[in-house]
Amino acid sequence: MIQLSLSSKLSLEKSAILVGLVGEDEIVDSPSLPTAAGLAQLAAHAGASAKADSVVRTSGASVGCDIVVFTGIGAEVTPEALRRAAGSAVRQLSGIDELTVLLPANDPESLSAIAEGLAYGSYRFARYTTPKPAVSSATIVVADAKDKALKAALARAIVLGESVSLTRDLINTAPGDLYPAEFASIAKRETKGLKIDVDEYDERRLAAEGFGGILGVGQGSTRPPRLVTLTYKPRGAVGHVALVGKGITFDSGGLSLKPPKSMETMKSDMSGAAAVLGAVIAAAKLGLPVQVTGYLALAENMPGGAAIRPSDVLVMHGGKTVEVLNTDAEGRLVLADAIDAAAQTKPDAIIDIATLTGAQAMAFGDRVGAVLGDEDVSSDLLGAADAAGEHLWPMPMPEYLGATLKSQVADMANMGVREGGMIVAAHFLKRFTGDVPWAHLDIAGPAFAEKEWGYVTLGGVGFGVRTFVNYLEELN
């Protein structure tokens, strides 16, 4: 990840500086800037724009430095606009090793947004190829680099950057290399040295303890499923939140086989579990005074000879029975097991996150997630997402759609009517929450980017990590 630091001194000699444009292509106000008039003339000459994602690189000889990079902030300066402007700049830049950032960062919220944007936009996935070089370090110029609030904001942004990068790495890893047992091993490795207890359920333990949904989904693969719990329990915790993530390391659809084109991005079907791992690690690194238990429901949905069949009946954790009408509606099966296990511990809230339904992506596109569930938890998540710069939209849960999850041979089916499929899936999950307050995040659209924008590079986005961290912080 990019190396981030603060400085109160501005040295233009042999430097590359990042400057923002806002509104009518005006230089954004910052006390650290060299003569604004000279920069304004340079921006106009270079054709720079305040439009979001506009990044122009030009010689800085006229203002006393090597390179000036102008980045568009948009109509007004907001934390998310700064996050996007900083991130978009480093995403698009190459050939610059060190960058001096002259964006308005003299309050903790603005500084955190800028630092996060730099961390997210400079992300490169390099496991299988050599990507274009990223900016390796950035110094953010502020009025007082020793200010405790600014230093704390930078430290928090670095933690978020690390957790989001881990989440993206997991999503981008080829499914041949990231299977349930390997995911469990990575969770153990990444939490080593942190105050997080990790417990791994292998297929034998899953069978002994009645996790029929996770076992059923995973039985068509030669690589068995896993359930991993991550427990962060600080002394004097003010509450307890369970985070449950769908971790389908590859989704072929099972015997209800997907079309080949639809499988191309299905390595990302574990984005929810990756986000939960990233969020629990961030909570521990930040020392948040909230108990957090993460559940990673991990399986590979394959059409092997032992795969579950349409019309099979699974006995879920807790004893409910489910008739499988479509093996490609598998995410709700692994989630339901984990949600039921979480509910038995009586946390203050359960939040699940999943790339659950194509209906969500069709409804909201590739940048907006959906939140469904109890009003109080959903409302808090919406506020946390807004502050984090992630876009969630609330959805209703009319009872008549849940009533379509009928089976003649089991307590319920894993499919209802196709119309309103996102809501039907949420109703299925709700049946396993007991009396615990609950919300469900469907991130099928925004979890994986097939187009670059802002601080988002191609591939895994890490959607949800920032929202979860903000949510947990607000519980304090």
C-alpha positions as CSV (number, residue, x, y, z in Angstrom):
1,M,0.0,0.0,0.0
2,I,1.1,3.6,-0.6
3,Q,3.2,5.1,2.2
4,L,1.4,8.1,3.7
5,S,2.8,10.9,5.9
6,L,2.1,14.4,7.1
7,S,4.3,17.5,6.8
8,S,4.0,21.2,7.7
9,K,6.7,22.1,5.3
10,L,6.3,22.6,1.6
11,S,9.4,22.0,-0.5
12,L,8.7,22.5,-4.2
13,E,12.1,21.7,-5.5
14,K,12.2,18.5,-7.5
15,S,8.6,17.7,-6.4
16,A,5.4,16.6,-7.9
17,I,2.4,18.4,-6.4
18,L,-1.3,17.5,-6.4
19,V,-3.7,20.4,-6.6
20,G,-7.5,20.4,-6.6
21,L,-9.9,22.2,-8.8
22,V,-13.5,22.9,-7.7
23,G,-16.6,24.6,-9.0
24,E,-15.9,26.7,-12.1
25,D,-12.4,25.2,-12.4
26,E,-11.1,27.2,-9.5
27,I,-8.0,26.3,-7.5
28,V,-9.3,24.8,-4.2
29,D,-8.3,26.9,-1.2
30,S,-5.4,25.6,0.8
31,P,-3.0,27.6,2.9
32,S,-0.1,25.5,1.7
33,L,-0.4,26.4,-2.0
34,P,2.1,28.4,-3.9
35,T,0.7,31.5,-5.7
36,A,-2.8,30.6,-6.6
37,A,-2.7,33.0,-9.6
38,G,0.2,31.1,-11.2
39,L,-1.5,27.8,-10.6
40,A,-4.8,29.1,-12.1
41,Q,-3.0,30.2,-15.2
42,L,-1.2,26.8,-15.5
43,A,-4.5,24.9,-15.0
44,A,-6.2,26.9,-17.7
45,H,-3.3,26.5,-20.1
46,A,-3.2,22.7,-19.4
47,G,-7.0,22.4,-19.9
48,A,-7.5,21.1,-16.4
49,S,-11.1,20.7,-15.1
50,A,-12.9,20.5,-11.8
51,K,-15.0,17.7,-13.2
52,A,-14.8,14.5,-11.0
53,D,-12.2,12.1,-12.3
54,S,-10.5,14.7,-14.4
55,V,-6.8,14.4,-13.9
56,V,-4.2,16.5,-15.8
57,R,-0.5,16.2,-15.4
58,T,1.8,19.1,-16.6
59,S,5.2,20.7,-16.1
60,G,5.4,22.8,-13.0
61,A,8.4,24.9,-14.0
62,S,6.3,28.1,-14.0
63,V,5.4,27.6,-10.3
64,G,8.8,26.3,-9.2
65,C,8.3,22.5,-9.1
66,D,8.9,19.6,-11.5
67,I,5.3,18.4,-12.0
68,V,1.8,19.7,-11.2
69,V,-1.1,17.3,-11.2
70,F,-4.6,18.9,-11.2
71,T,-7.4,16.7,-10.0
72,G,-11.1,17.5,-10.3
73,I,-13.1,17.8,-7.0
74,G,-16.5,18.5,-8.5
75,A,-19.0,21.2,-7.7
76,E,-18.1,21.6,-4.0
77,V,-15.6,20.3,-1.5
78,T,-17.0,17.5,0.6
79,P,-15.2,14.6,2.3
80,E,-16.3,12.1,-0.4
81,A,-15.3,14.6,-3.2
82,L,-11.9,14.9,-1.7
83,R,-11.6,11.1,-1.3
84,R,-12.5,10.6,-4.9
85,A,-10.3,13.4,-6.2
86,A,-7.2,12.1,-4.4
87,G,-7.9,8.5,-5.3
88,S,-8.7,9.2,-8.9
89,A,-5.4,11.1,-9.3
90,V,-3.2,8.3,-8.0
91,R,-5.2,5.7,-9.8
92,Q,-4.5,7.4,-13.1
93,L,-0.9,8.4,-12.4
94,S,2.2,6.4,-13.3
95,G,5.9,7.4,-13.4
96,I,5.7,9.4,-10.2
97,D,7.2,7.9,-7.1
98,E,6.6,10.5,-4.5
99,L,3.6,13.0,-4.5
100,T,3.1,16.1,-2.4
101,V,-0.6,16.5,-1.7
102,L,-1.9,20.1,-1.5
103,L,-5.6,19.5,-0.9
104,P,-7.4,21.1,2.0
105,A,-6.6,18.7,4.8
106,N,-6.6,20.8,8.0
107,D,-9.5,19.1,9.8
108,P,-9.5,15.4,10.7
109,E,-12.5,14.5,8.5
110,S,-11.0,16.0,5.3
111,L,-7.6,14.6,6.0
112,S,-9.0,11.1,6.6
113,A,-10.9,11.3,3.3
114,I,-7.8,12.4,1.3
115,A,-5.6,9.7,2.9
116,E,-8.2,7.0,2.3
117,G,-8.6,8.1,-1.3
118,L,-4.8,7.9,-1.8
119,A,-4.8,4.4,-0.3
120,Y,-7.7,3.1,-2.4
121,G,-6.7,4.7,-5.7
122,S,-3.1,3.5,-5.5
123,Y,-4.2,-0.2,-5.0
124,R,-2.7,-2.6,-7.5
125,F,-3.2,-6.4,-7.6
126,A,0.1,-7.9,-8.6
127,R,-0.2,-11.7,-7.8
128,Y,-0.2,-12.9,-11.4
129,T,1.2,-10.0,-13.4
130,T,3.1,-6.7,-13.2
131,P,0.7,-3.8,-13.1
132,K,1.6,-0.2,-14.0
133,P,3.7,1.3,-11.2
134,A,1.7,3.1,-8.6
135,V,2.6,6.2,-6.7
136,S,4.6,4.7,-3.8
137,S,4.5,7.5,-1.2
138,A,2.4,10.7,-0.6
139,T,3.0,13.5,1.8
140,I,-0.1,15.4,2.8
141,V,0.8,19.0,3.7
142,V,-1.1,20.4,6.7
143,A,-0.8,23.4,8.9
144,D,0.4,21.4,11.9
145,A,1.7,17.9,11.3
146,K,2.0,17.3,15.0
147,D,-1.7,17.9,15.7
148,K,-2.9,14.8,17.6
149,A,-6.3,14.8,15.9
150,L,-4.8,14.9,12.4
151,K,-2.2,12.2,13.3
152,A,-5.1,10.0,14.6
153,A,-7.1,10.6,11.5
154,L,-4.1,9.5,9.3
155,A,-3.6,6.4,11.4
156,R,-7.2,5.5,11.0
157,A,-7.1,6.0,7.3
158,I,-4.1,3.7,7.0
159,V,-5.9,1.0,8.9
160,L,-8.9,1.3,6.6
161,G,-6.6,1.3,3.5
162,E,-4.9,-1.9,4.7
163,S,-8.2,-3.7,5.4
164,V,-9.8,-2.7,2.1
165,S,-6.6,-3.7,0.3
166,L,-6.7,-7.2,1.9
167,T,-10.4,-7.5,1.0
168,R,-9.7,-6.6,-2.6
169,D,-6.7,-9.0,-2.8
170,L,-9.0,-11.9,-1.6
171,I,-11.7,-11.0,-4.2
172,N,-9.2,-10.7,-7.0
173,T,-7.4,-14.0,-6.3
174,A,-8.2,-16.8,-8.7
175,P,-10.7,-19.3,-7.4
176,G,-8.2,-22.1,-8.1
177,D,-6.0,-20.5,-5.5
178,L,-8.6,-19.3,-3.0
179,Y,-10.8,-22.2,-1.8
180,P,-12.5,-22.5,1.5
181,A,-9.6,-24.1,3.5
182,E,-7.2,-21.6,2.0
183,F,-9.5,-18.7,2.9
184,A,-9.5,-20.0,6.5
185,S,-5.7,-20.2,6.5
186,I,-5.5,-16.6,5.3
187,A,-7.9,-15.5,8.0
188,K,-5.6,-17.1,10.6
189,R,-2.5,-15.6,9.1
190,E,-3.9,-12.1,8.8
191,T,-5.2,-12.0,12.4
192,K,-2.0,-13.2,13.9
193,G,-0.8,-10.8,16.6
194,L,-4.2,-9.2,16.9
195,K,-6.7,-9.7,19.8
196,I,-8.9,-11.9,17.6
197,D,-9.7,-15.5,18.3
198,V,-10.2,-17.6,15.2
199,D,-12.1,-20.9,15.2
200,E,-12.3,-23.0,12.0
201,Y,-15.1,-25.6,11.5
202,D,-14.0,-28.3,9.0
203,E,-16.5,-30.5,7.2
204,R,-16.5,-33.1,10.0
205,R,-17.3,-30.5,12.6
206,L,-19.9,-28.9,10.4
207,A,-21.7,-32.2,10.1
208,A,-21.5,-32.9,13.8
209,E,-23.0,-29.5,14.7
210,G,-25.7,-29.5,12.0
211,F,-24.6,-27.0,9.5
212,G,-26.6,-28.5,6.7
213,G,-26.8,-25.5,4.5
214,I,-23.0,-24.9,4.3
215,L,-22.4,-28.7,3.8
216,G,-25.1,-29.0,1.2
217,V,-23.7,-26.2,-0.9
218,G,-20.1,-27.4,-0.7
219,Q,-20.7,-31.1,-1.3
220,G,-20.4,-30.8,-5.1
221,S,-16.8,-29.7,-4.8
222,T,-13.7,-31.7,-4.2
223,R,-12.6,-28.9,-1.8
224,P,-14.8,-29.1,1.3
225,P,-16.5,-26.1,2.9
226,R,-15.6,-24.2,6.1
227,L,-17.1,-21.9,8.7
228,V,-14.7,-19.5,10.3
229,T,-15.5,-17.4,13.3
230,L,-13.5,-14.4,14.3
231,T,-14.0,-13.0,17.8
232,Y,-12.8,-9.6,18.9
233,K,-13.8,-9.0,22.5
234,P,-12.1,-6.0,24.1
235,R,-12.3,-5.6,27.9
236,G,-15.4,-3.6,28.9
237,A,-17.0,-3.9,25.4
238,V,-20.0,-1.6,25.1
239,G,-22.0,-4.0,22.9
240,H,-21.8,-7.1,20.6
241,V,-22.3,-7.1,16.9
242,A,-22.3,-10.2,14.7
243,L,-21.1,-9.7,11.1
244,V,-21.9,-12.6,8.7
245,G,-20.3,-12.9,5.3
246,K,-21.2,-15.0,2.3
247,G,-18.0,-16.7,1.1
248,I,-18.7,-18.7,-2.0
249,T,-15.2,-18.9,-3.4
250,F,-16.5,-19.8,-6.8
251,D,-20.1,-20.1,-7.9
252,S,-20.8,-22.2,-11.0
253,G,-24.5,-22.3,-10.0
254,G,-24.1,-26.0,-9.2
255,L,-26.5,-28.3,-11.1
256,S,-28.6,-25.2,-11.9
257,L,-25.6,-24.2,-14.0
258,K,-24.9,-20.6,-14.8
259,P,-24.2,-19.6,-18.4
260,P,-20.5,-19.3,-19.1
261,K,-20.5,-15.5,-19.4
262,S,-22.1,-15.2,-15.9
263,M,-19.3,-17.3,-14.3
264,E,-16.5,-15.0,-15.4
265,T,-16.7,-12.8,-12.3
266,M,-17.9,-15.5,-9.9
267,K,-14.6,-15.6,-8.0
268,S,-16.1,-12.4,-6.4
269,D,-18.9,-14.3,-4.8
270,M,-17.0,-14.4,-1.5
271,S,-16.9,-10.6,-1.3
272,G,-19.1,-10.5,1.7
273,A,-16.9,-12.9,3.7
274,A,-13.8,-10.9,2.6
275,A,-15.4,-7.6,3.8
276,V,-16.2,-9.2,7.2
277,L,-12.6,-10.3,7.6
278,G,-11.4,-6.8,6.7
279,A,-13.8,-5.1,9.1
280,V,-13.0,-7.3,12.1
281,I,-9.3,-6.8,11.5
282,A,-9.8,-3.0,11.3
283,A,-11.9,-3.0,14.5
284,A,-9.1,-4.8,16.4
285,K,-6.3,-2.6,15.0
286,L,-8.3,0.6,15.9
287,G,-9.1,-0.8,19.4
288,L,-12.8,-0.2,19.1
289,P,-14.6,-0.8,22.4
290,V,-17.2,-3.1,20.8
291,Q,-17.3,-6.9,20.7
292,V,-17.4,-8.1,17.1
293,T,-17.9,-11.6,16.0
294,G,-17.3,-12.3,12.3
295,Y,-18.7,-15.4,10.6
296,L,-17.2,-16.5,7.3
297,A,-19.5,-19.0,5.6
298,L,-17.2,-20.6,3.0
299,A,-18.0,-23.1,0.3
300,E,-17.4,-23.7,-3.4
301,N,-20.6,-24.3,-5.4
302,M,-19.8,-26.9,-8.0
303,P,-21.8,-29.4,-10.1
304,G,-19.8,-32.5,-9.1
305,G,-21.4,-36.0,-8.8
306,A,-22.2,-35.4,-5.1
307,A,-23.8,-32.0,-5.6
308,I,-27.2,-31.3,-4.2
309,R,-30.0,-31.6,-6.6
310,P,-33.1,-29.5,-7.2
311,S,-35.8,-31.0,-4.9
312,D,-33.2,-32.1,-2.2
313,V,-34.1,-31.2,1.3
314,L,-31.5,-29.8,3.7
315,V,-31.7,-29.7,7.5
316,M,-30.3,-26.3,8.5
317,H,-28.5,-25.3,11.6
318,G,-31.2,-25.0,14.3
319,G,-33.4,-27.7,12.7
320,K,-35.4,-25.9,10.0
321,T,-35.7,-27.8,6.7
322,V,-35.3,-26.3,3.3
323,E,-36.3,-27.7,-0.1
324,V,-33.7,-26.7,-2.7
325,L,-35.5,-25.6,-5.9
326,N,-32.5,-23.9,-7.5
327,T,-28.9,-24.8,-6.6
328,D,-27.8,-21.3,-7.8
329,A,-29.7,-19.8,-4.9
330,E,-26.9,-21.1,-2.6
331,G,-25.7,-18.0,-0.9
332,R,-28.8,-17.8,1.3
333,L,-28.2,-21.4,2.4
334,V,-24.7,-20.8,3.7
335,L,-25.7,-17.5,5.2
336,A,-28.7,-18.9,7.0
337,D,-26.6,-21.5,8.8
338,A,-24.2,-18.8,10.0
339,I,-27.0,-16.4,10.9
340,D,-28.7,-19.0,13.0
341,A,-25.4,-19.8,14.8
342,A,-24.9,-16.1,15.4
343,A,-28.5,-15.6,16.7
344,Q,-27.9,-18.3,19.3
345,T,-25.2,-16.1,20.9
346,K,-27.8,-13.3,21.4
347,P,-25.7,-10.3,20.0
348,D,-27.2,-6.8,20.0
349,A,-27.4,-7.0,16.2
350,I,-26.7,-9.3,13.3
351,I,-25.6,-7.8,10.0
352,D,-25.0,-10.0,7.0
353,I,-23.3,-9.0,3.7
354,A,-23.5,-10.9,0.5
355,T,-23.3,-10.7,-3.3
356,L,-26.7,-12.4,-3.0
357,T,-29.0,-11.6,-6.0
358,G,-28.7,-10.6,-9.6
359,A,-31.9,-8.6,-8.9
360,Q,-30.0,-6.2,-6.7
361,A,-27.5,-5.4,-9.5
362,M,-30.3,-5.0,-12.0
363,A,-32.1,-2.6,-9.8
364,F,-29.2,-0.5,-8.5
365,G,-26.4,-0.9,-11.0
366,D,-22.7,-1.3,-10.1
367,R,-22.1,1.4,-7.4
368,V,-25.1,1.1,-5.0
369,G,-25.8,-1.6,-2.5
370,A,-29.2,-2.4,-0.9
371,V,-30.0,-2.6,2.8
372,L,-33.0,-4.5,4.1
373,G,-34.1,-5.6,7.6
374,D,-35.0,-4.0,10.9
375,E,-35.5,-0.2,10.7
376,D,-33.1,0.8,13.5
377,V,-30.2,-1.3,12.3
378,S,-30.8,-0.3,8.7
379,S,-31.0,3.4,9.5
380,D,-27.7,3.2,11.4
381,L,-26.0,1.5,8.5
382,L,-27.3,4.0,6.0
383,G,-25.8,6.8,8.1
384,A,-22.5,4.9,8.5
385,A,-22.4,4.2,4.7
386,D,-23.0,7.9,3.9
387,A,-20.2,9.0,6.2
388,A,-17.9,6.4,4.7
389,G,-18.6,7.3,1.1
390,E,-20.3,4.0,0.3
391,H,-23.8,4.2,-1.2
392,L,-26.6,2.1,0.2
393,W,-30.3,2.3,-0.5
394,P,-33.1,1.0,1.8
395,M,-35.6,-1.5,0.5
396,P,-39.0,-2.5,1.9
397,M,-39.8,-6.1,2.9
398,P,-43.5,-6.6,2.2
399,E,-44.8,-9.8,3.8
400,Y,-46.5,-11.2,0.7
401,L,-43.2,-11.8,-1.0
402,G,-41.9,-13.8,1.9
403,A,-45.0,-15.9,1.8
404,T,-43.9,-17.2,-1.6
405,L,-41.1,-19.3,0.0
406,K,-43.4,-22.3,0.1
407,S,-42.6,-26.0,0.0
408,Q,-44.9,-29.0,0.1
409,V,-42.3,-31.1,1.7
410,A,-40.2,-28.8,3.9
411,D,-40.5,-25.8,6.2
412,M,-39.6,-23.6,3.3
413,A,-38.1,-23.5,-0.2
414,N,-34.9,-21.6,-1.1
415,M,-36.8,-19.8,-3.9
416,G,-40.0,-17.8,-4.1
417,V,-41.3,-15.7,-6.9
418,R,-38.7,-14.2,-9.2
419,E,-40.3,-10.8,-9.2
420,G,-38.8,-8.9,-6.2
421,G,-36.1,-11.6,-5.9
422,M,-33.8,-9.3,-3.8
423,I,-36.6,-9.0,-1.2
424,V,-37.6,-12.7,-1.3
425,A,-34.0,-13.6,-0.5
426,A,-33.9,-11.2,2.4
427,H,-37.1,-12.8,3.8
428,F,-35.5,-16.2,3.6
429,L,-32.6,-15.0,5.8
430,K,-34.9,-13.3,8.2
431,R,-36.4,-16.6,9.2
432,F,-33.1,-17.6,10.8
433,T,-32.5,-14.4,12.9
434,G,-34.7,-15.3,15.9
435,D,-35.5,-12.2,17.9
436,V,-32.2,-10.5,17.2
437,P,-32.2,-7.1,15.4
438,W,-30.9,-7.7,11.9
439,A,-30.0,-6.1,8.6
440,H,-28.9,-7.5,5.3
441,L,-26.6,-5.9,2.8
442,D,-27.0,-7.1,-0.8
443,I,-23.8,-5.9,-2.6
444,A,-24.1,-8.0,-5.8
445,G,-23.7,-4.8,-7.9
446,P,-20.9,-2.8,-6.2
447,A,-18.7,-5.6,-5.0
448,F,-16.8,-6.0,-8.2
449,A,-15.8,-3.3,-10.7
450,E,-15.7,-3.9,-14.4
451,K,-15.0,-0.2,-15.0
452,E,-12.6,2.1,-13.2
453,W,-13.8,5.3,-11.6
454,G,-12.7,7.5,-8.8
455,Y,-10.6,5.5,-6.4
456,V,-12.0,2.2,-7.7
457,T,-9.7,0.1,-9.8
458,L,-10.8,-2.9,-11.8
459,G,-11.8,-6.0,-9.8
460,G,-12.7,-6.3,-6.2
461,V,-13.9,-3.1,-4.5
462,G,-13.9,-4.0,-0.8
463,F,-17.4,-2.6,-0.5
464,G,-18.8,-2.7,3.0
465,V,-15.5,-2.6,5.1
466,R,-15.7,1.2,5.6
467,T,-19.4,1.1,6.4
468,F,-18.9,-1.6,9.0
469,V,-16.1,0.3,10.7
470,N,-18.1,3.6,10.8
471,Y,-21.1,1.7,12.2
472,L,-19.0,0.1,14.9
473,E,-17.4,3.4,15.8
474,E,-20.8,5.1,16.1
475,L,-21.9,2.4,18.6
476,N,-19.3,3.7,21.0
